[in-house]
């Protein structure tokens, strides 16, 4: 961006929220906390405001934004139809960390939807997010409040690090609760399809709906020719500046492999760091380790993942080795982010020998 903006950083009290609401009404940009990550908000129905989001983030224009609302009547103005399956999901999971893909109404500009005839909508539960939407009196388009490709922000300081001077205001509501972006579910077809895993798991959805499917883009490298229907489906995301390798296998294989590779890198003069859990920290000896949480509580891993990825950048490491975190109901969501962060670089134990996926 050529123009440097005097960004206001303020505690998210009532006076600041009112000021932020006025900024949004004027077509400006405000970063604010949600229960998942910090979002970068603009008037979802203002094509010029939506375009400012893409410019501030350096975000590809075909990567759709998520529209945030606080009440059902706001939904009726931005979608053309609501299916029975959408009604069930909204009743169960809204407000909360679930985004639904609907067919859009004519009110929603293509600048908000990345050129698609569908629109992604969610109803956050975070009190600051809800008060801001109410104060602005309009639906707010809000992707994560970070530079495109960087780890998503889980605190106001992360937003300031990436976007200070690019946006009008940052509302500081403290650290977020969940730490991973919302689950995205397409409800425009005959059956629900998860386009991005999140805190609401496939098992949660299946318990309610009977069945749902996962989009192939979740489990494999994104197709460069894909036209993304939801954020995070096509482009590299969450990436630290260092190279990153995920090592998968039994615990002994993982720790031995990481220690051996790290020793070689250190001998070559590289700065190395390890992403591990509290349970395995001691196995890495004197290596620089960031403990992301405990396997006994997978929510701690989700909560701390993006913070740890940003810390690696602060330390200017050259190489990151990470354990895998596939276990539990959040394992799919955690690994979705970690694989993208690592550029899908994985070393797997196969039959007791080293094997790799790239």
N, C-alpha and C positions, 0 to 999 in steps of 0.2 A: 504494500500500500504506500502511496506517495504521501498522503496526508497523515501527519502524526496527531493523534487525538489525545487531549488531556484527560486520561482515564481517571474516573472517580472510584476509589476503593473505600467501601463503607461497610460497617457492621449492619447486618440485615434487621434493623429496627423499623418501626412503623414509618418514621419520617423518611428513611432511606428508601423503603419500599414504595412510598408515594412518589418520591422523586424518580425512581426507576420506572414506575408506571407512566409518568409523563414523558420520559425519554422514549419509551416504546410507542406511545401514541404519536410522537413526532417522527417516527421512522428510524429511531436509533437502535443501538445494540447494548444489551445488558446481560452479563453473566450472572447466573444464580444457581443455588444449590437445589438438587433434587435428592430423592432417596437413593438414586443409583450413582450418578456422577454429576458434576457441574455442567449446566447447559448454557449455550450462547443464544440468547433469545432476541427475536424481532417479530414484528407484526406479520403473522402468517398470511394475511390477505393483502399485503402490500408488496408488490413485486420488486420495487426498488429496495425495500428493507431486507427482503429475502436475499437479494443479490449482494447486499453488504455482508451478510454472513459468509457467503462463499469467498468474497474478497478478503475478509479479515482472517479466515482460516487458511486460505490458499487451497480451498476444497474444490475438487473437480465438479463441474456444473451438472453432471449426470448422476451425482450421488444425492439421493433425495433426503429431505429434512423431515424430522418428526414434529408434528403439531401437538402442542400441549393445551389441554382444556381442564375446566374444573367442574362442569356440570353437563348433563345430557343435552340440554337445549343448544349448547354450543356445538355439539356433534352434528345435530340435525342440519345446521347451516353449512357444513363443510363436506358432507358426504351425500351421495345420491341414493344410497340404499343401505339398510342394516339387516343382515341375514339373521335367522333364528340362532345360528351357532355363535354369531357375534354377540347377540343378546345374552346368551348363557355365559360366555366368557367375561363380558363386562360386569354382569351381576356378581360373578364369583371373585374376580381379580381387580376390579377398579374400585376406588383408586389404588394404584400400586404399580409395580415395575413390569407392566405388560403393554406393548404397543400392538395395535391391530391395523392391518392394511385393508382399506375400504376403497370403493370407487368414489372418486372425488366429485364434488359439485362444481358448477361453473364459477363459484365464488373464489375458489382456491387457484391462484396463479400457477402456471407451469414452473415458474422460478422456484416455488416452494417444493414441488414434487419431482424435481429433476427431469422435467419433461414428460412425466408419466401421467396416465389418466387415473391413477390410484393415489391415495394419500395415506400416510402413516399417522396414526393418532394415538395418544395416550393421555391418561388422567393421573398425574403424579399425586403421591400422598404427602410429600414433604410440605410442612406448613408454610415455609417461605415461598416455595414455588406456587402454591395455591393462592396465597395472598397477593402475589405479584400479578398473576393472571386476573384475579378479581379486580385489582386496582387498575390495571390497564384496560380491562373491559373488552378484551379481544383474545382470540386464540394466538398462542405464541409458538412460532416455529423455532425449534432449539435442538441443534446437534450438540455434541460434547464441546465444551469451551476450551479447545486446545488447537494448536496448529495442526493442520491435516497430516496424519501419519504418526503423530506423537502419541505417547501414552495418554489416555483420558485423565482429566483432572479430578482428583478426589478431595481437594482443598482449594480455598481461594488463592493460596500462594502459588499453586500450580497454574491457575488461570493467569495470574499476574505475570508469571515467568514467561508464558507463551504470548499473551495478548495485550499486555500493557502498552498503551500508545496506539492500539488498533481499534479499540472499542470504547464506548462511552462510560460504562460503569460496571463495577464488580460488586455484587452483594455477597458479603462474607457471612455465611451461615455455619461456619465450622466444618469439620470433616464430615463427609457423607457416611451413610449407614452401610450400604451394600457394597459399593465399589466396582460393580460391573454394570454395563448398560442393560436396558430393559430387554426382556424376551420379545421378539417380533414374530407375530403370527399373521399369515395371510388368510383372510376370511372371505375372499372374493370368489372362491371355487366351491366345489361340492363338499370338501372336507378341509379342516384346518391344516395349514402347512407352516412349520416353524422355519423362519428365514434366518433368525439369529437366536441362539440359546442364551438364557439369562437365569435370573434368580428363580423365576417360575419355570419349572422343569417340564420336560416332555411327559414325565410320569404324572405331574400335576394336571396337565391338560388332558391326558388320556383318562385319568380318574373321573374327569367331568364329562368328556365328550365321547369316551369309548375308544377312540383312536385318533391319531394324528400322524403326520409324516414329517420327516426332516428334509429340507431342501438339500440337494447334493452339494451345493456350494459350501455348506457347513463343514463337511468332513474332508474336503479335498482342496487342492490349490484352485484359486479362482480362475475362471476362464477370462482371458484378456478381452474377448469379444462380448462378454456378458453385459447386458444392460441391467444394472442393479435395480431390484425392486424395493430394496431396503438398505439402510446404511450398513456398511461393513461387509457387503457381499463381494465386492470386486477388488478394492484397492488394499494395499498393505496398510495396516493400522497398528497402533500401540507400540511402534518400533523404537527401541533404544538406538543410540548412535553406534554402539559397538556391534560386532558380529555376535551371533548367539546360536548355541547348539543345545537342543534338548536331548537328554540321554534317558532311554527307557529300558526297563528290565527289572530283575530282582534287585533288592537293595544293595547287596554286595557288589553286583556287576556295576550298578550305577556309580557308587562311591569310588570303586577302584578305577573305573574308566575316567571319571572326571578328574580324580587326583593325578592319574598318569598324563592325561592331556594337558592339565594345568601346569604340571611340572615342566613339560616340554615347552609350553608357551613362555613360562617364566624364565627358562634358560635362554630363550631367544630375546629376552628383554621386554616382553609384552606385559601389560597390566591386566590381571585376570581377576574375575569375581565369580562367585557361585550363588545361585538361587536355590535355597533348600528349605527344609522345615526344621522346627525345633527338635524333632526326634533324631534327625540325622546330622545336626550341626557338628557334633564332636568328631564324626568320622572324617571330616575334612581338615583336621589339624589346624595348621597355621594359615591356611588359605583364607582370603577375604570373602566372608560369607554374609549374605543377607537372608535372614530367616523370614519367610513370607507368612508363616503361621504354623498351625499344628494340624496334622492329619486327623487328629481326634475331633477337630471342629473345622470342617471345610469352609465355613463362612469366614473364618479368619484369613484363609488363603485368598478368597475372592476380595475381601476388604483391602488387603495389603498389596495385591499384585501390582497395580499401576504405580503405587508409591515406590515400590522397590525398583521398578523399571526406570523411573525418573532418577532415583538415587544413583543408579549406575552411570547415568549421564553426568550427574554432578561430580562423580569421582573420576570421570574421563577414563573409564576402563577400555581396554582394547578387545577383550573377549569375555563373554558371559557363558557359563555352563549352567544349565538348569535341570533339575529333576522334573519328572512328569507328575501330573496331578489329575489323573483320569478317574479316580475313585469317587464314589458318592453321587448324589443327585446333582451337585453343582460341577462335577468333573467335566462334563461336556462343555459347559459355558467357560470354565477356566481355561481348558485346553484350546478352545476356539480362539481366545485372545492370545494365549501364549504361542500357539503355532503361527499366527499372523505376525506376532512380534518377532519371532525367530525366522521369518521368511520360509517356514515349513522345513527348516533344517533339523532333522531328527536322526539320532543314532540309536538303533534298536538292538536288543539282545535277541538273537534268533538261534534257537537250538544250542544255546551255550556259547555261540560265537558272535562276533561283531557283524551287524548288518546295518544298512543305512537306507533312509528315505531322504530324498532331497527335493 
